[in-house]
Amino acid sequence: MPDIELGSHTIQSHGFKVAKVHKHDWLILLLLAVIEAILLVIEPFHRFVGEDMMTDMKYPLKGNTVPFWAVPILAVVFPFIVFLVYYFTRKDVYDFHHAILGLLFSILLTAVITDAIKDAVGRPRPDFFWRCFPDGKGDFDPITKDVICHGVKAVIKEGYKSFPSGHSSWSFAGLTYLSWYLAGKIRAFDSRGHVAKLCIILFPLLLAALVAISRVDDYWHHWQDVFAGALIGSIIAAFCYLQFFPYPNDTNGWAPHSFFQMMEERNRDHSSAQRVNSFHRQQPEVEASYMGRNNGMESTESSSREHDTTPVLDAMEAGRKY
C-alpha cells in the first residue's frame, strides 16, 4: 500500500471540507432514521392464521441468544473501531469519513427495507401460538377460524414480524461492509496467494452467520426469514461500499474514489502553477532579448544618421525654392 500524502489529510485539516461536500448525504441519513422510527411504531399487517396453521407455530417462546442491543454493537460499533484504528494509522480523513458514511447508509437502508417488508408481509413467527395464547388455550373466530389473540399487545405485534429477519439483515449489512473494507485494505486479492488474508475478511461474515443462525435456534424466525435478511443486508452493503471505494481487487482498492480525485486535482493545480512560474521565469529573458534587439536597432539608426545625406538634399531643395 503506497504511502501517498501520509498524514496530510486529518479531521482537523480536511474534516469539515469533506463533510460539507457530503452534507446532502448526511441529511438523507437523518431522513432514513426518521422513516425507520416510523416503521417500528406502526402496526404490521395481521396475516390470517387459521387453527390448522398453528401446527408449525407452536415452538416455545424463548429469549434472544443475541439481544437486540447487541446487534448495533456488532454491526456498527465493531466496524467503527476498525475504521478508527486505520485512521490513526494513516491519518486519512477521506477514508475515515467515507467508511463511516457508507456503513451508516448500509445499516439504515437495510433497516428501512427490512422493516418495510416486515410490516407489509406480516408473517407470523414460529412461536406465534404462545405469543397469541400465553395460557396455551387457543381461541378462534367461529366463522373465519382466524386467531383471536389475548396475549400482551406488544408481544403479539412482534409476532407478526417474522419475514425477513432484522437481526440477520442488520448483521450482514454492517459486517459484510466491514469484510469488503478489510479486503481492500489488506489487498486480499492481489494474486500473491496469501490465503491467510481470507481468514481476516471471512471472520466478520462468520459473526453475521452465527447471529442469523441464532434466530432460527431461538424459534424467532423461519429459515427463509434468515436467508432473505442475510441476502438483503449483503446486497445493500456491497452497493454502499462501491459507492465510495473501488473493488477490493482493484489496484487502487486501498483508498476511496475521492482520495484519488483529490490527488488528480492537486496534480493538475501543481502543473498549472509550474507552467505559470515557468512563464514568469522566461519573461525576463524575453524582455532582455527584446531590449537587446531594440538597442541594436537604435545603434543601427545612429550609424545610419552618421552617413545620412539628407541635409545636402534639403539644402539643394532650399536653393531651388529660393
C-alpha positions as a Markdown table, in Angstrom:
| # | Residue | x | y | z |
|---|---|---|---|---|
| 1 | Met | 0.0 | 0.0 | 0.0 |
| 2 | Pro | 1.7 | 3.2 | -1.1 |
| 3 | Asp | 2.2 | 6.0 | 1.4 |
| 4 | Ile | 0.7 | 8.8 | -0.6 |
| 5 | Glu | 0.4 | 12.0 | 1.3 |
| 6 | Leu | 0.7 | 10.1 | 4.6 |
| 7 | Gly | -0.8 | 12.1 | 7.5 |
| 8 | Ser | -1.6 | 15.2 | 5.5 |
| 9 | His | -5.4 | 14.8 | 5.5 |
| 10 | Thr | -6.6 | 14.8 | 9.0 |
| 11 | Ile | -10.0 | 15.5 | 10.6 |
| 12 | Gln | -8.7 | 18.9 | 11.8 |
| 13 | Ser | -7.3 | 20.0 | 8.4 |
| 14 | His | -9.9 | 18.5 | 6.0 |
| 15 | Gly | -12.7 | 17.1 | 8.1 |
| 16 | Phe | -15.1 | 20.0 | 7.7 |
| 17 | Lys | -14.4 | 20.3 | 4.0 |
| 18 | Val | -15.2 | 16.6 | 3.3 |
| 19 | Ala | -18.3 | 16.6 | 5.4 |
| 20 | Lys | -19.6 | 19.8 | 3.7 |
| 21 | Val | -19.3 | 18.2 | 0.3 |
| 22 | His | -21.5 | 15.3 | 1.5 |
| 23 | Lys | -23.9 | 17.4 | 3.6 |
| 24 | His | -26.9 | 16.2 | 1.5 |
| 25 | Asp | -25.9 | 12.6 | 2.2 |
| 26 | Trp | -26.0 | 13.3 | 5.9 |
| 27 | Leu | -29.4 | 14.9 | 5.6 |
| 28 | Ile | -30.6 | 11.8 | 3.8 |
| 29 | Leu | -29.3 | 9.6 | 6.6 |
| 30 | Leu | -31.4 | 11.6 | 9.1 |
| 31 | Leu | -34.4 | 11.1 | 6.9 |
| 32 | Leu | -33.8 | 7.4 | 6.8 |
| 33 | Ala | -33.6 | 7.4 | 10.6 |
| 34 | Val | -36.9 | 9.1 | 10.9 |
| 35 | Ile | -38.5 | 6.7 | 8.4 |
| 36 | Glu | -37.1 | 3.7 | 10.4 |
| 37 | Ala | -38.5 | 5.1 | 13.6 |
| 38 | Ile | -42.0 | 5.4 | 12.0 |
| 39 | Leu | -41.8 | 1.8 | 10.6 |
| 40 | Leu | -41.0 | 0.5 | 14.1 |
| 41 | Val | -44.1 | 2.2 | 15.6 |
| 42 | Ile | -46.8 | 1.4 | 13.0 |
| 43 | Glu | -48.8 | -1.8 | 13.3 |
| 44 | Pro | -47.8 | -4.6 | 10.9 |
| 45 | Phe | -50.2 | -6.4 | 8.7 |
| 46 | His | -52.0 | -9.2 | 10.6 |
| 47 | Arg | -51.9 | -12.1 | 8.3 |
| 48 | Phe | -54.7 | -14.7 | 8.5 |
| 49 | Val | -53.7 | -17.6 | 10.9 |
| 50 | Gly | -56.2 | -20.4 | 10.9 |
| 51 | Glu | -56.4 | -23.1 | 13.6 |
| 52 | Asp | -55.0 | -25.8 | 11.3 |
| 53 | Met | -52.0 | -23.5 | 10.6 |
| 54 | Met | -50.9 | -23.4 | 14.2 |
| 55 | Thr | -49.2 | -26.7 | 14.0 |
| 56 | Asp | -46.0 | -25.1 | 12.7 |
| 57 | Met | -46.2 | -22.1 | 15.1 |
| 58 | Lys | -46.2 | -23.9 | 18.4 |
| 59 | Tyr | -42.4 | -23.6 | 19.1 |
| 60 | Pro | -41.6 | -22.4 | 22.6 |
| 61 | Leu | -41.3 | -18.7 | 23.2 |
| 62 | Lys | -37.7 | -18.1 | 24.2 |
| 63 | Gly | -35.4 | -15.2 | 24.9 |
| 64 | Asn | -32.9 | -13.9 | 22.4 |
| 65 | Thr | -29.4 | -15.5 | 22.4 |
| 66 | Val | -28.2 | -12.3 | 20.7 |
| 67 | Pro | -30.2 | -9.5 | 22.3 |
| 68 | Phe | -31.4 | -6.6 | 20.2 |
| 69 | Trp | -28.9 | -4.1 | 21.7 |
| 70 | Ala | -26.0 | -6.3 | 20.8 |
| 71 | Val | -26.7 | -6.1 | 17.1 |
| 72 | Pro | -25.7 | -2.4 | 16.7 |
| 73 | Ile | -22.5 | -3.2 | 18.6 |
| 74 | Leu | -21.6 | -6.0 | 16.2 |
| 75 | Ala | -22.8 | -4.2 | 13.0 |
| 76 | Val | -21.9 | -0.6 | 13.8 |
| 77 | Val | -19.5 | -0.2 | 16.7 |
| 78 | Phe | -17.2 | -3.0 | 15.8 |
| 79 | Pro | -16.6 | -1.7 | 12.2 |
| 80 | Phe | -16.3 | 1.8 | 13.5 |
| 81 | Ile | -13.5 | 0.8 | 15.8 |
| 82 | Val | -11.7 | -0.8 | 12.8 |
| 83 | Phe | -12.1 | 2.4 | 10.8 |
| 84 | Leu | -10.8 | 4.4 | 13.8 |
| 85 | Val | -7.7 | 2.3 | 14.1 |
| 86 | Tyr | -7.0 | 2.6 | 10.4 |
| 87 | Tyr | -7.5 | 6.4 | 10.6 |
| 88 | Phe | -4.9 | 6.8 | 13.5 |
| 89 | Thr | -2.5 | 4.6 | 11.4 |
| 90 | Arg | -2.8 | 6.6 | 8.1 |
| 91 | Lys | -4.4 | 9.9 | 9.1 |
| 92 | Asp | -6.6 | 9.8 | 6.1 |
| 93 | Val | -9.9 | 11.7 | 6.7 |
| 94 | Tyr | -11.2 | 10.8 | 3.2 |
| 95 | Asp | -11.1 | 7.1 | 4.0 |
| 96 | Phe | -12.5 | 7.6 | 7.6 |
| 97 | His | -15.4 | 9.8 | 6.5 |
| 98 | His | -16.5 | 7.7 | 3.6 |
| 99 | Ala | -16.1 | 4.4 | 5.5 |
| 100 | Ile | -18.5 | 5.7 | 8.2 |
| 101 | Leu | -20.9 | 7.3 | 5.8 |
| 102 | Gly | -21.1 | 4.1 | 3.7 |
| 103 | Leu | -21.5 | 1.9 | 6.8 |
| 104 | Leu | -24.4 | 4.1 | 8.1 |
| 105 | Phe | -26.1 | 4.1 | 4.7 |
| 106 | Ser | -25.7 | 0.3 | 4.6 |
| 107 | Ile | -27.3 | -0.1 | 8.0 |
| 108 | Leu | -30.1 | 2.4 | 7.6 |
| 109 | Leu | -31.1 | 1.4 | 4.1 |
| 110 | Thr | -31.2 | -2.2 | 5.2 |
| 111 | Ala | -33.2 | -1.4 | 8.2 |
| 112 | Val | -35.8 | 0.6 | 6.2 |
| 113 | Ile | -36.1 | -2.1 | 3.6 |
| 114 | Thr | -36.3 | -4.9 | 6.2 |
| 115 | Asp | -38.9 | -3.3 | 8.4 |
| 116 | Ala | -41.0 | -2.0 | 5.5 |
| 117 | Ile | -41.2 | -5.6 | 4.2 |
| 118 | Lys | -41.9 | -6.9 | 7.8 |
| 119 | Asp | -44.9 | -4.5 | 8.2 |
| 120 | Ala | -46.2 | -5.3 | 4.7 |
| 121 | Val | -45.9 | -9.1 | 4.8 |
| 122 | Gly | -47.0 | -9.7 | 8.5 |
| 123 | Arg | -45.7 | -13.3 | 8.6 |
| 124 | Pro | -46.2 | -15.0 | 12.0 |
| 125 | Arg | -43.2 | -16.2 | 13.9 |
| 126 | Pro | -42.6 | -19.9 | 14.7 |
| 127 | Asp | -43.5 | -19.1 | 18.3 |
| 128 | Phe | -46.7 | -17.3 | 17.4 |
| 129 | Phe | -49.1 | -19.6 | 19.3 |
| 130 | Trp | -47.5 | -18.8 | 22.6 |
| 131 | Arg | -47.4 | -15.1 | 21.8 |
| 132 | Cys | -51.1 | -15.2 | 20.9 |
| 133 | Phe | -52.2 | -17.5 | 23.7 |
| 134 | Pro | -49.8 | -17.3 | 26.6 |
| 135 | Asp | -52.1 | -19.6 | 28.7 |
| 136 | Gly | -51.9 | -22.3 | 26.0 |
| 137 | Lys | -55.7 | -22.1 | 25.3 |
| 138 | Gly | -56.4 | -21.3 | 21.7 |
| 139 | Asp | -59.3 | -19.0 | 20.7 |
| 140 | Phe | -60.5 | -18.7 | 17.1 |
| 141 | Asp | -63.3 | -16.9 | 15.3 |
| 142 | Pro | -66.2 | -19.3 | 14.9 |
| 143 | Ile | -66.8 | -18.1 | 11.3 |
| 144 | Thr | -63.4 | -17.2 | 9.7 |
| 145 | Lys | -61.4 | -19.5 | 12.1 |
| 146 | Asp | -58.8 | -16.7 | 12.4 |
| 147 | Val | -57.0 | -16.4 | 15.7 |
| 148 | Ile | -58.4 | -14.2 | 18.5 |
| 149 | Cys | -55.3 | -13.4 | 20.5 |
| 150 | His | -55.5 | -12.5 | 24.2 |
| 151 | Gly | -51.8 | -12.0 | 24.9 |
| 152 | Val | -49.7 | -8.9 | 25.5 |
| 153 | Lys | -50.3 | -6.5 | 22.7 |
| 154 | Ala | -46.6 | -5.6 | 22.1 |
| 155 | Val | -45.6 | -9.3 | 22.1 |
| 156 | Ile | -48.4 | -10.1 | 19.6 |
| 157 | Lys | -47.2 | -7.2 | 17.4 |
| 158 | Glu | -43.7 | -8.6 | 17.3 |
| 159 | Gly | -45.2 | -12.0 | 16.5 |
| 160 | Tyr | -46.3 | -10.7 | 13.0 |
| 161 | Lys | -42.8 | -9.6 | 12.1 |
| 162 | Ser | -41.1 | -12.8 | 11.1 |
| 163 | Phe | -40.1 | -12.1 | 7.4 |
| 164 | Pro | -37.4 | -11.0 | 6.9 |
| 165 | Ser | -35.1 | -11.3 | 9.9 |
| 166 | Gly | -33.9 | -8.0 | 11.2 |
| 167 | His | -31.1 | -9.4 | 13.2 |
| 168 | Ser | -29.8 | -11.1 | 10.1 |
| 169 | Ser | -30.1 | -8.2 | 7.7 |
| 170 | Trp | -28.5 | -5.7 | 10.1 |
| 171 | Ser | -25.7 | -8.0 | 11.0 |
| 172 | Phe | -24.9 | -8.8 | 7.4 |
| 173 | Ala | -25.2 | -5.2 | 6.3 |
| 174 | Gly | -22.6 | -4.0 | 8.8 |
| 175 | Leu | -20.3 | -7.0 | 8.8 |
| 176 | Thr | -20.3 | -7.6 | 5.1 |
| 177 | Tyr | -19.4 | -3.9 | 4.6 |
| 178 | Leu | -16.6 | -4.4 | 7.0 |
| 179 | Ser | -15.5 | -7.5 | 5.1 |
| 180 | Trp | -15.3 | -5.6 | 1.9 |
| 181 | Tyr | -13.4 | -2.8 | 3.6 |
| 182 | Leu | -10.8 | -5.2 | 5.1 |
| 183 | Ala | -10.4 | -6.9 | 1.7 |
| 184 | Gly | -9.4 | -3.6 | 0.1 |
| 185 | Lys | -7.1 | -2.6 | 2.9 |
| 186 | Ile | -5.1 | -5.8 | 3.2 |
| 187 | Arg | -5.1 | -6.4 | -0.6 |
| 188 | Ala | -6.6 | -9.8 | -0.2 |
| 189 | Phe | -7.0 | -10.3 | -4.0 |
| 190 | Asp | -3.5 | -9.1 | -5.1 |
| 191 | Ser | -2.8 | -12.5 | -6.8 |
| 192 | Arg | 0.0 | -13.3 | -4.4 |
| 193 | Gly | -1.7 | -16.3 | -2.9 |
| 194 | His | -1.8 | -15.3 | 0.7 |
| 195 | Val | -4.8 | -17.4 | 1.7 |
| 196 | Ala | -4.4 | -16.3 | 5.4 |
| 197 | Lys | -5.9 | -13.0 | 4.3 |
| 198 | Leu | -9.2 | -14.7 | 3.6 |
| 199 | Cys | -9.5 | -15.7 | 7.2 |
| 200 | Ile | -9.4 | -12.0 | 8.1 |
| 201 | Ile | -12.1 | -11.0 | 5.6 |
| 202 | Leu | -14.3 | -14.1 | 6.4 |
| 203 | Phe | -14.3 | -13.5 | 10.1 |
| 204 | Pro | -17.0 | -10.7 | 10.0 |
| 205 | Leu | -19.1 | -12.9 | 7.8 |
| 206 | Leu | -18.9 | -15.7 | 10.3 |
| 207 | Leu | -20.1 | -13.5 | 13.1 |
| 208 | Ala | -23.0 | -12.4 | 10.9 |
| 209 | Ala | -23.9 | -16.0 | 10.1 |
| 210 | Leu | -23.8 | -17.0 | 13.8 |
| 211 | Val | -26.2 | -14.2 | 14.6 |
| 212 | Ala | -28.5 | -15.3 | 11.8 |
| 213 | Ile | -28.4 | -19.0 | 12.9 |
| 214 | Ser | -29.3 | -18.0 | 16.5 |
| 215 | Arg | -32.6 | -16.6 | 15.2 |
| 216 | Val | -33.6 | -20.0 | 14.0 |
| 217 | Asp | -32.4 | -21.7 | 17.1 |
| 218 | Asp | -34.4 | -19.3 | 19.3 |
| 219 | Tyr | -37.5 | -20.0 | 17.2 |
| 220 | Trp | -38.0 | -16.3 | 16.4 |
| 221 | His | -37.6 | -16.9 | 12.6 |
| 222 | His | -38.1 | -19.5 | 9.9 |
| 223 | Trp | -35.0 | -20.3 | 7.9 |
| 224 | Gln | -36.5 | -18.4 | 4.9 |
| 225 | Asp | -36.6 | -15.3 | 7.0 |
| 226 | Val | -33.0 | -15.6 | 7.9 |
| 227 | Phe | -31.9 | -16.3 | 4.3 |
| 228 | Ala | -33.8 | -13.3 | 3.0 |
| 229 | Gly | -32.4 | -11.0 | 5.7 |
| 230 | Ala | -28.8 | -12.1 | 5.0 |
| 231 | Leu | -29.3 | -11.6 | 1.3 |
| 232 | Ile | -30.8 | -8.1 | 1.7 |
| 233 | Gly | -28.0 | -7.0 | 4.1 |
| 234 | Ser | -25.2 | -8.4 | 1.9 |
| 235 | Ile | -26.5 | -6.8 | -1.3 |
| 236 | Ile | -27.1 | -3.3 | 0.3 |
| 237 | Ala | -23.6 | -3.5 | 1.9 |
| 238 | Ala | -22.0 | -4.2 | -1.5 |
| 239 | Phe | -23.7 | -1.3 | -3.2 |
| 240 | Cys | -22.9 | 1.1 | -0.4 |
| 241 | Tyr | -19.3 | 0.1 | -0.3 |
| 242 | Leu | -18.8 | 0.5 | -4.0 |
| 243 | Gln | -20.3 | 4.0 | -3.9 |
| 244 | Phe | -17.2 | 5.2 | -2.0 |
| 245 | Phe | -14.5 | 2.6 | -2.7 |
| 246 | Pro | -13.2 | 0.7 | -5.7 |
| 247 | Tyr | -13.4 | -3.1 | -5.9 |
| 248 | Pro | -11.1 | -4.7 | -3.4 |
| 249 | Asn | -9.2 | -6.4 | -6.2 |
| 250 | Asp | -8.6 | -3.1 | -8.0 |
| 251 | Thr | -5.1 | -1.6 | -7.9 |
| 252 | Asn | -6.4 | 1.4 | -6.1 |
| 253 | Gly | -8.7 | -0.7 | -3.9 |
| 254 | Trp | -7.0 | 0.5 | -0.7 |
| 255 | Ala | -8.4 | 4.1 | -0.8 |
| 256 | Pro | -11.7 | 5.8 | -1.6 |
| 257 | His | -12.5 | 7.2 | -5.0 |
| 258 | Ser | -12.5 | 10.8 | -3.7 |
| 259 | Phe | -8.9 | 10.5 | -2.5 |
| 260 | Phe | -7.6 | 9.8 | -6.0 |
| 261 | Gln | -9.9 | 12.5 | -7.4 |
| 262 | Met | -8.4 | 15.0 | -4.9 |
| 263 | Met | -4.9 | 13.9 | -5.8 |
| 264 | Glu | -5.6 | 14.4 | -9.5 |
| 265 | Glu | -6.9 | 17.9 | -8.9 |
| 266 | Arg | -3.9 | 18.7 | -6.8 |
| 267 | Asn | -1.5 | 17.4 | -9.5 |
| 268 | Arg | -3.4 | 19.5 | -12.1 |
| 269 | Asp | -3.2 | 22.6 | -10.0 |
| 270 | His | 0.5 | 21.9 | -9.3 |
| 271 | Ser | 1.2 | 21.5 | -13.1 |
| 272 | Ser | -0.7 | 24.7 | -13.8 |
| 273 | Ala | 1.4 | 26.6 | -11.2 |
| 274 | Gln | 4.6 | 25.2 | -12.7 |
| 275 | Arg | 3.6 | 26.4 | -16.1 |
| 276 | Val | 2.8 | 29.9 | -14.8 |
| 277 | Asn | 6.1 | 30.0 | -12.8 |
| 278 | Ser | 7.9 | 28.9 | -15.9 |
| 279 | Phe | 6.2 | 31.6 | -17.9 |
| 280 | His | 7.2 | 34.3 | -15.4 |
| 281 | Arg | 10.8 | 33.0 | -15.3 |
| 282 | Gln | 11.0 | 33.2 | -19.1 |
| 283 | Gln | 9.7 | 36.8 | -19.2 |
| 284 | Pro | 12.9 | 38.5 | -18.1 |
| 285 | Glu | 14.8 | 36.6 | -20.8 |
| 286 | Val | 12.3 | 37.6 | -23.4 |
| 287 | Glu | 12.5 | 41.2 | -22.2 |
| 288 | Ala | 16.3 | 41.1 | -22.3 |
| 289 | Ser | 16.2 | 39.8 | -25.8 |
| 290 | Tyr | 13.7 | 42.4 | -26.8 |
| 291 | Met | 15.8 | 45.2 | -25.2 |
| 292 | Gly | 18.8 | 43.8 | -26.9 |
| 293 | Arg | 17.1 | 43.9 | -30.3 |
| 294 | Asn | 15.9 | 47.5 | -29.6 |
| 295 | Asn | 19.4 | 48.6 | -28.7 |
| 296 | Gly | 20.7 | 47.0 | -31.8 |
| 297 | Met | 18.1 | 48.9 | -33.9 |
| 298 | Glu | 19.0 | 52.2 | -32.2 |
| 299 | Ser | 22.7 | 51.7 | -32.8 |
| 300 | Thr | 21.9 | 50.9 | -36.4 |
| 301 | Glu | 19.8 | 54.1 | -36.7 |
| 302 | Ser | 22.5 | 56.2 | -35.2 |
| 303 | Ser | 25.1 | 54.7 | -37.5 |
| 304 | Ser | 22.8 | 55.4 | -40.4 |
| 305 | Arg | 22.4 | 59.0 | -39.3 |
| 306 | Glu | 26.2 | 59.5 | -39.3 |
| 307 | His | 26.2 | 58.8 | -43.0 |
| 308 | Asp | 22.9 | 60.4 | -43.8 |
| 309 | Thr | 22.8 | 62.7 | -46.9 |
| 310 | Thr | 19.5 | 64.2 | -46.0 |
| 311 | Pro | 20.9 | 67.7 | -45.1 |
| 312 | Val | 22.6 | 68.0 | -48.5 |
| 313 | Leu | 19.4 | 67.2 | -50.3 |
| 314 | Asp | 17.5 | 69.7 | -48.1 |
| 315 | Ala | 20.0 | 72.4 | -49.0 |
| 316 | Met | 19.6 | 71.7 | -52.7 |
| 317 | Glu | 15.8 | 71.8 | -52.4 |
| 318 | Ala | 16.0 | 75.0 | -50.5 |
| 319 | Gly | 18.2 | 76.5 | -53.2 |
| 320 | Arg | 15.6 | 75.6 | -55.8 |
| 321 | Lys | 12.9 | 77.2 | -53.8 |
| 322 | Tyr | 14.7 | 80.5 | -53.4 |
